[in-house]
Amino acid sequence: VSQILTREYLESLDAQDQLAPFRDAFQLPGSGQYFNGNSLGPRPKSTREAMKQVMEAHWGCHGGASWYGQDWMQRPARVGGKIAHLIGAAADEIIIADSTSINLAKMVMTALDIQAGRHVIVTEEGNFPTDLYILKDIAARVSGVEIRIVATEDLADALDDGCALLALTHVNYKTSRQHDMAALTKKAHEVGALALWDLSHSAGAVHVDLNASQADFAVGCTYKFLNGGPGAPAYLFVAKRHQNGAPALPGWMGHAAPFDFSPNFIPAEGMTRHLTGTPPILALAALECGVDLMVEAGVGAVVEKSARLGDVTIELVEQKLSDTDIEVLSPRHTAQRGAQICLKTVQASALVGRLENRGLIVDFRPPNIIRLGLAALYVRYQDIWDVVDALGEEYKALRRVEQA
Ligand SMILES: Cc1ncc(COP(=O)(O)O)c(C=O)c1O
């Protein structure tokens, strides 16, 4: 983008946008200009029928017989297989279970098992808090395990032949900076470490190819860009070469024959062994609707539009807000950032409230960051014009209040 942007020009981009029809598949909160899908994606309209079917036609009419009769047992793998398609994994390398926090703990323990004799986990400052809490907790509980938390620019140097695991979030929640997954995974492998990626801000947002990157493990949220619903269950990925390992937290649902009720754990084949407890079937029904929309739209088109929405946002902020202290915190290059643009301003908290009063939903991360989630399935180019315009107006209004 290099010309001076106008609202008319952005409307023309919307008119040509092949993804434009998907906007109507969502119930959009507020005025319909929703920039918070990087936190909680909006509700696909199809979730109502899908959940109703499980409640009435399955649970209501067949009760527990639905576990096999209505294929409930297959759902974690079925929905996982669809997500695999979005992030460069084979269908049988992903399963849906638990939360990202729990899955992260499970994958770290699985990796440490494989890496017997190595004790160091490397991660970075500024990783998402739950990742840091879980990694630190494992280091504190498991004898000999040590965590090395370093600045982003020191990651490669922190890897040495004592390292068991590199555990990183691919796209940072606060800055939107995106790591080069293939390059860092390669560096980890060169010293004999494995690589675990948290894809919470990546799936359905940026290009991810787990297998081309040789990633070993991955986890991620489904309630953000995959629009799975509040508390939607997370996914976990184990590369095929590691799938014969013993699962961490072996529960009855990971057993080869759960309904034999054997006192001894025998792992199921493949990813099923990484299930721990009973799958959340209602939540899975909602999640599948969000994932189906992403599959139907085509993740390539989604990634491309997300990047362009980001470019337009940066361009507009620079064009229209240069007389404010509002500053773009996210990287300029599309391959180095996620599908959100983070803005820094001392007025962040007040501005987010003022925008919300105008029906524009953006989000705030303390102390001074505004996040604009740019989900390609329902955010329009013209919406970016409106939110940047509103930011400028409200910034000036705040300044007038301060000066009065
Ligand atoms: C990068 C990242 N990892 C993990 C989580 C938390 O996931 P969960 O609530 O499923 O444990 C989040 C939530 O926003 C996140 O942004």
The ligand as an ORCA input file, in Angstrom:
! r2SCAN-3c Opt
* xyz 0 1
  C      -0.621    -17.661     23.462
  C      -1.672    -18.194     24.391
  N      -1.481    -19.396     24.966
  C      -2.399    -19.901     25.825
  C      -3.542    -19.213     26.137
  C      -4.516    -19.787     27.129
  O      -5.181    -20.871     26.654
  P      -6.247    -21.682     27.530
  O      -7.154    -20.679     28.155
  O      -6.936    -22.563     26.540
  O      -5.506    -22.460     28.544
  C      -3.788    -17.976     25.535
  C      -5.023    -17.238     25.822
  O      -5.268    -16.156     25.391
  C      -2.813    -17.454     24.648
  O      -2.992    -16.259     24.073
*
